[in-house]
Amino acid sequence: KYPTAQKLISRVQDLLDEVEDLTPGSNLETHLNTTYGPGTPIYTDLCSLTLQGLREGWVANIELDGPKYRRSKVALPKAETRYMSITTVFMDSVEEYSGQYHKHPYGEINCVVQIDEGSELKGMQGWQGAGWTSPGPGTHHYPQVRGGALIALFFLPAGRISYKAKPGEPQPVVV
């Protein structure tokens, strides 16, 4: 229905072709920020297409906590996306705001798409503005934003996410 969605999926495929054999976690996060960070063609295109999708109304269009916290699926896991799901989450708050607590059974890759300059998403390694976060397998947290509006364009191996985790449970041991 939306040509921009097909373009976004195609560009995500380009990224996943490059990182398909890497495991989510701090090493991948560093690699993504170094190799595919702000100013690189893939990052620039992912941000541009995501923001266009927001304007077209198909990105993060389902409210979870009013207009400040919304989500939508872009693609379910399939061969073309290396069996990753593609989801968008819009969060908007100047003060620290927390979304739904969740766990990443197989890890996660997040492209932080800033709408407001200075907005940040909290990853397992701390706050991240424009760039990437990549929580490793078994990690769990509240998605948090501060400094304004952003979209987390994220990829989940096999589409796996769990809302059964509880704050205070131990994080997995990192090898």
C-alpha positions in Angstrom: 0.0 0.0 0.0 2.9 2.4 0.8 5.8 2.5 -1.7 7.9 4.1 1.0 7.4 1.0 3.2 8.8 -1.2 0.4 11.8 1.2 0.0 12.4 1.0 3.7 12.3 -2.8 3.8 14.6 -2.9 0.8 17.1 -0.6 2.6 16.8 -2.7 5.8 17.7 -5.7 3.7 20.9 -3.9 2.6 21.9 -3.4 6.2 20.9 -7.0 7.3 23.0 -8.4 4.4 26.0 -6.7 6.1 25.3 -7.8 9.7 23.4 -11.0 9.3 26.1 -13.1 11.0 26.7 -10.8 13.9 25.0 -11.2 17.3 23.2 -8.3 18.9 25.1 -6.9 21.9 27.6 -4.2 22.8 30.1 -5.3 20.1 27.5 -5.1 17.4 26.3 -1.7 18.8 29.9 -0.4 18.5 30.2 -1.8 15.0 26.9 -0.2 13.8 27.8 3.2 15.2 31.3 3.1 13.7 30.4 1.6 10.3 26.7 2.6 9.7 26.3 5.6 12.0 25.0 9.1 11.3 26.2 10.5 7.9 26.5 7.1 6.3 24.3 6.3 3.3 22.4 3.4 5.0 21.7 5.3 8.2 20.7 8.4 6.3 18.3 6.5 4.1 16.8 4.5 7.0 16.1 7.8 8.9 14.7 9.5 5.8 12.4 6.7 4.9 11.2 6.2 8.5 10.4 9.9 8.8 8.6 9.8 5.4 6.6 6.9 6.7 5.7 8.9 9.8 4.3 11.7 7.6 2.4 9.1 5.5 0.8 7.7 8.6 2.1 4.0 8.6 5.0 4.4 11.0 4.3 4.1 14.7 0.5 4.7 14.2 -0.9 2.5 17.1 -1.1 4.3 20.4 0.2 2.5 23.5 0.1 5.5 25.9 -1.6 8.3 24.0 0.2 10.1 21.2 3.6 10.2 23.0 4.1 6.4 22.8 3.1 4.6 19.6 4.2 1.4 17.8 3.6 -0.4 14.5 4.9 -3.4 12.7 6.5 -2.8 9.3 7.4 -6.4 8.5 7.1 -9.8 10.0 10.1 -12.1 10.0 10.8 -13.6 6.6 13.6 -14.8 4.4 14.0 -11.3 2.8 14.6 -9.7 6.2 16.9 -12.5 7.4 14.0 -13.6 9.7 14.0 -10.3 11.5 10.8 -8.4 12.3 10.9 -4.7 11.6 9.0 -2.5 14.0 8.8 1.3 14.7 8.2 2.9 18.1 7.6 6.6 18.5 8.4 8.1 21.8 8.2 11.8 22.7 9.1 13.3 26.1 11.5 16.0 27.2 11.7 14.4 30.6 12.7 10.7 31.0 9.8 8.6 29.9 9.6 4.8 30.1 7.6 2.5 27.9 6.6 -1.2 28.3 9.1 -3.4 30.1 10.3 -6.2 27.9 12.9 -8.8 27.2 14.9 -9.6 24.0 15.2 -13.4 23.9 17.5 -13.2 20.9 18.6 -9.6 21.2 17.6 -6.5 19.3 19.0 -3.9 16.9 17.7 -0.3 17.1 18.2 2.5 14.7 17.6 5.7 16.6 15.8 8.1 14.3 15.8 11.6 15.9 12.8 13.9 15.2 14.0 16.5 17.7 17.7 17.2 17.9 19.0 16.2 21.3 16.4 13.4 21.7 18.0 10.1 23.1 17.0 6.5 23.5 18.4 4.6 26.4 20.1 1.3 25.4 21.9 -1.2 27.6 25.1 0.8 27.1 23.5 4.1 28.1 21.9 7.0 26.3 22.2 7.2 22.5 21.2 10.1 20.3 21.4 9.6 16.5 22.9 6.2 15.9 22.4 2.6 17.1 21.7 0.5 20.2 21.8 -3.3 20.3 20.7 -5.0 23.5 22.1 -8.6 23.6 20.2 -11.8 23.9 18.3 -12.2 27.2 18.5 -8.5 28.1 15.5 -6.7 29.5 14.6 -3.1 30.1 12.1 -0.3 29.9 12.5 1.6 26.6 13.3 5.1 27.6 13.4 8.4 25.9 14.5 11.9 26.9 15.1 15.2 25.2 12.2 15.1 22.7 10.7 12.9 20.0 12.4 10.0 18.2 11.6 6.8 16.5 13.2 3.5 17.3 13.3 1.5 14.1 14.1 -1.9 15.4 14.8 -5.4 14.3 14.1 -8.5 16.3 15.6 -11.9 15.4 12.7 -14.2 14.7 10.4 -11.4 15.8 11.0 -12.5 19.4 10.1 -10.2 22.3 8.7 -11.0 25.7 6.6 -8.9 28.0 7.0 -11.4 30.9 10.3 -10.1 32.2 10.2 -8.2 35.5 12.3 -5.2 36.6 15.0 -6.3 39.0 15.6 -9.7 37.4 19.3 -10.3 36.8 20.7 -9.5 33.3 22.4 -12.3 31.4 26.1 -12.8 31.8 28.0 -11.2 28.8 30.8 -13.3 27.4 
